[in-house]
Amino acid sequence: MKVAFTSDNIAGASDSVWQAMMKASQGDAMPYGNDDTTAEVTTMLSALFECDVDVFLVSTGTAANVLSISAMTPPWGSVLCHSESHLLNDESTAPEFYTGGARFVGIGGADAKIDPVMLKKMVNQKVGDVHSCQPSAVSISQVTEVGSVYSLEELRAITHVSKEAGLLVHMDGARFANALLSLDCTPAQMTWKAGVDIVSFGATKNGTMAAEAIVVFNKTLSKELGFRRKRGGHLHSKMRLLSSQMKAYLTDDLWRKNAAHANAMMALLQAGLATISSVKINTPAQANMLFCTLPEGMAEYLLAAGFAFYGGRWEKGVVRLVTSFRTPQEGVEAFIDCARQFEAGTDQG
């Protein structure tokens, strides 16, 4: 069975999400988020995070990230994030566009996680110097771009440095559910209790069609976010079609079940590849993404066999494998078997 491991974006939406959208499309409802379902989603997310939150629904992860950050930094400020972060490398110039020109600065750290020592050095440089860009916010990717996950202790170390310097903290939670299940903690523990001010609560990669939630814990940012969402073109008139997706996603633990399957399939895939001596696991996957180095010829062999994944974008032989809530176990096992066949053939040769 041939499957694709290119991205969790290739999976469609969960059936219950589609059904909820179809139901919401019937009849009339107040526009621009003044409908009952949107209000219900805010209540559900407040319960999930164990605090009173403000919620701004948008349809893309890019919008969730850059709108959140735009409310946290002035145009003359800088946003500190990991040098490998999605925000710095894969959002085109949307961050600069939405912030009005704020600078995005990469910080180093192993496994694509910000090193708090490096962060502390950066936030204390040239503070108040009109000739220098002033640090204004910190953004953390959870899951990171290499498939690692910040522990609660690591999160608190980053937010501690940030708060001491008076900086706000944003979490890019495109794979929020995958990270949460990996840590086996509560949403509150991974966000506001750890010092996070805003989280981009991702859902599109994990079962919705196009629905992301900006969840605001620091409500001093909410008023500006409302205006920025409208100015940025993301205040949907038929907001109920977004909120119906999010409601279905949060109902009956669908978000947890979907992420649990994706994580389990990655654990199976990683365990299988680890038994193949010629395959090198680069950063051990903690959620549903894995970077590994394949021996010469194996990637081409797997692609020719009908599997799909990304390679050729990093160092020689490095490929990225991502599982989703719809990745079939048989497909994972077939991929591992195919890799073993290649190694066996190479050994015989």
N, C-alpha and C positions, 0 to 999 in steps of 0.2 A: 504494500500500500504506500503510494507516494504522497507526501504531504509537503507543505511549505513552512519553513521556519524563518521567513523573512521578517515578520513583524506581527504583533498582536493587533495591529490595525487591519489586517486582512480578513479577520473574522467579522461576520455580520453582527446583527443585533440579536439579543435573546428574544425568544418567542413572546414572552410576557411583555417585553418592552414594546414590540410591534402592536400587540393587542391593546395595550394601554393607549398608544398613540391613535389607533383607529377609533377607540372609544371616545377619546378626547376631541377628535375631529368632528364628532357629531354635535349638532346643536350650536348654541352661541355661548360665548363667555367674554367677560370683560378683557380688554387688550392690555398689553404692556406690563404683564405681571400682576394685574389687579384681579386675578381669578382665584377661585378657591383652591385649586390644585397647587398653585405656586405658594400660597400661604401654608398649605399642608406640608410641602417639602421643607420649608423653613422650620416648621415644628418638628418634623422628623429628624432633620440634621441637628437641631438643638438637642434633641433627646440622644442622638447618637454620640455627640461630643460632650454631653453632660454639662452644657452651659447654654446660655442664651446667645445665639449667633445671628448675624445678618448674612443673608445669602443673595448672591448675584449670579443668576444662571446665564451662561453663554454657550455657544455651540462648538467652540474649538478650544483645544488646550493652549494654543498660542494666545488667544484672547484672554483666557483665564490668567496666564502667567504675566503677560505684559500689562494688562489693566491693573492687576494687583500691584505690581511694582511701580506703575506710574503714579499711584496714590501714595507711595512710600518715599519717593525721592524727588527733589527739585531738578530742573534741567541742568543745573551746575553741579549736581551730585554724582556720586559713583555707586554702582551696585556691585558688591563683591560676591563672586560665585566661583565654583571650581573651574579650572581651565579647560576641563573636558565636558562641562555641563551643556545640556541641550540649549539652555538659554543663551549661552555665549556662542555656540557653534551651529545651531540648527533652527534658529528663529528668523533667519535672514536679518533685515534691519528693523523688524517690527519693534524690538525693545527700544531702540533709539527713537523710532518714529513716535511711539506712544508716550514715551517719557519726555519728549521734546528735546532730546539730545543728550540725556544723561550718559555717562560713560560706564561701560561694563568691563570689570577688571577680573581677570582670572587669577585664582589662588591655587597653589599646588597642594598635593596631598596624595597618599597612596590610595589605590582602589577607587579613584575619582571622588574621594571624600576630602573636604576641606580640612587642612591641617590647622588646628586652633592656634598653634604657635606662630605659624605664618600669618594667619588672620590677625592676631594681636599686633604683630609688627606692622601690618598694613594699615590698620585702623588708627594707629598712633603716629603715623607719619604726616607731618606738615598740617596738623589740625589748625584750622583758623587762618591758614595762609591763603590769601586771596589769589595767589598765582597757581594754586593747586586745586585739583578736583577734590571735593570733600566727600568722604565716605558717608553714605546715607542709609544704605540697606544691605542686608545679606540674604542671598537666596540659596537654599539647600535643595538638591534633587533627591527624592526618596521614592523610588529606587534610583540609584545613580545610573550614569550612562554606560557603565561596564557591568551592571547587574549586581553590584554590592548594595548593602543596606546599612545605613547609619544605625548603630545601637542607640538605646535611650541615653546612655552615658555620653556617647559621642555627640548626640544632638544637644545635650545640656552644656557640653563643653563649648560648642559653637555659639549657642545663644548666650552663654555667660559672658563670653568675650564681646559679643555684639551689644548686649545690654549695658555693660560697663562703659562702652564707648558711645552709648545713646543711639544705637542703630536698631532699626526695625528688622524683623526676620520674616522672610517669605519661604514657604515650602512648595516646591514644584512636585505635586503629588499625582503626576500622570498615571503612575502605577501604585497609587496609595494603598489599595486593598492588598496587592501582592506583598508590599513591604510590611504592612500591618500583620498579616498572617505569619510572615517570616519571623517577626519579633514576638508574636503571641502576646500582644499587649492591647490596651484599649485605644480607640481613636483619640481620646483626651490625653492619654499619656504620651502619645507620639506627636502631639501638637501643642496646644496651649499650656499644658502642664509642663512641657519641656521648654517653653518660652517662645513659641511660634505665634506671630501676630495674624498672619493670613495663610491659608492653605488653598492651593488650586486642587480641589477634590476631583480627581480624574475618574471618568466613567466610560468614555467612548472606547478605550482599549479593552474594556472589561465587560461589555454587554449592551451599552446604549448605542443608538444610531449616531447622535451628535448632541451630547449634553454634558457639560462640565459645570461645576459649581465653585464659585469663589466664596469660600467660607471665612467670614471675618470675625475674629475674636476680639481684636482691638477696635472697638466701635468708633473711635475718633477718626477712623479712616473711611467710614461708611458713606458719609454725605458726599465726599469728593468722588468716591467710587461710583456712586449713582450718576453723577454728572459725566464722569469720564466714560462710563459704559455707553451712555447715549451719544456723547460726542464721537466715540470710536465706532459707532454703527453696530453695536451689539445688543441694543435693547430691542428684543424681538417683539413685534406687535402681537403675534399669536404665541405668546410665551407658554401657554398651557401645553403646547406640543413638545416643548422642552421639559417642562415640569412633570408631565405625564411619564416621560421616559425616566426621569430621576426618581419619581415615586415608585415606579415598577422596579427599578434597580435596587431601591432600599427595602422593598417589601419581601418578606419571607427569606431574608438573608441572601437574596440572589447575588449581591455583590461579593459576599464572602464565599459562596459556593463556586462562583465563576473563578475567582482568584485562587481558591484552593485547588481547583482542577489544573489551572495553568501552572501553578507552583509544583504540583505533584508530577506533572508531565516533564517539567524541567529537571526535577530531582531524578526521575527515571532516566532521562536522556543523559544527564551528567554522570550518573553512576555507571551507565553502560559505556560511555566514551572513556571513562577513567580506567576501564579494564583493557583498553587498547593501548599498548605500550608506545606506539608511534604518535599518539595524540597527546598534546600538552594542554592541560586546563590552565588558562592564563589567570583569570580572577574567578575563584569559585563562585558559582551562582548561588545567591541567597533567595532569589525570587523566581522570575521566569525569563531571565536573559543570561546568556553565557557567551563569553568570548573564549575561543580556543584556537590553537595553532595545529593545523593538519599537515601531515607529511606531503611532500611534493607529489602531485598527481591525484591525491585523494579527493580534493574538492571537485576537480573536473570529473572524476569517476562518479561521485554522488550526484552532481548536476546532470550528467548524462543518463543516470538511472531515473531521473525524473523528480528528484528532490530540489527544493529551492531554498536559498539562504543568501545572505549578503557576504561578499568577500571582495578582496581587491581594493578596499578603501583604507586599509591599515597596513601594517607590516606584512611582509611576504608570508603567505600561508594562514594568516589570521582571518577567521570567519566569525560572524555573529549569528547566534541561534536564539530564536525567541519562540516561546510557546504561548498559546492563548486558551481561553475557556472552551474552545472547540477543537483543540488539538487532540486527535484520536490516539489512544495508547498503541494501537496496532501500527500507526504511522511512525511513532517514536521507536518502537521495537524494530521496524523494518529499516529505519535509518541506521540504527546501531548494527544490525546484521549486515547491511551493505558496507559499512565502514570496516567491519571485521573481515568481510570477503576480500576487500581491497588489500588489507594488511596480509591476509593469508596468501593472496596471489603474489604479492611483492616478496614475501619470505621465500616462496617456492621458486620465484624467478632468480 
